[in-house]
């Protein structure tokens, strides 16, 4: 309603000056927070009958408002599983010689056909090229040389390209192999083949996620087994026992993974400098596994709200905050996030380093597994492991290290 009233006032003053001009008036507006509009068009007809000094002047005119919506997120969690698209879309980076898939949503589709959505390389033209055309809502970009690039999109329509121009930044990188040392703790009843299959599935799923940072996990040797009842159900509160387990391999130039059956007095997976410990507990899944590897790469947990260990809500929260460019560092892209998206939603629905365990879903496409280009503003928590294994937590606001730019070598190693 606000928009309509305002536009009529503007148009009437113009009509009076152009009383003999029959050209249709046109106004274009973008869906933004606070305007409860749906994408589409609306024609408004109005008439004027002059009285007094304007006696004898009368007309009827129509103008059209086009309302459009663009959803173009450098931070998103969307995988396409058809043919070559088995990777995250809008990735922060990908491997040289490989490709990245990029997508934009523009509504209404009948007013903005694919042919009027034209991508261009605005930086790093020697780094990337379009694989199968440069128009449409979904394109593939090939990485030709290592380096940074930027893509921008001209979206046509009646009023010319939409401003500001949506853009996205990316990186072409060499593939970073991540060798793993794997230990599986067994007892007499362990189905070893099933455990090995589970480990291989977790690693395969992790590699789908880490395609966006051009990393590849692999086991260079064979999987190790140890039969030990006290580790089979590991007590996180028994720190000497944890250190003993994670000391099975020392200073290998690899990331060390220790698979146990269950973990008591602790989360179902955790990372310490000696390696990652993962339970076969039912609530553990690929997302939690990949999240812990994110920690091993130097990334930190991020939250929309501070929730203390005893379950109470703390003072820090960014949950309802509007998204602004300063909060997203390298991942702004012109600000084309959905109108109802808040910083809290963005963190919880998209980021791999979102710190709470996400309920397991049968479709991994809904899991928050995005690694953005850089740090994101949010609620953080520094957890320091004390010499006795206890943890001191300290909550704060700030730009949290959750992105590709926050990884140092992309090659985590355990002590
Ligand atoms: Zn975490």
Boltz pocket constraint, residues with backbone or C-beta under 6 A from the ligand:
constraints:
  - pocket:
      binder: B
      contacts: [[A, 291], [A, 295], [A, 300], [A, 301], [A, 353], [A, 354], [A, 355]]
      max_distance: 6.0
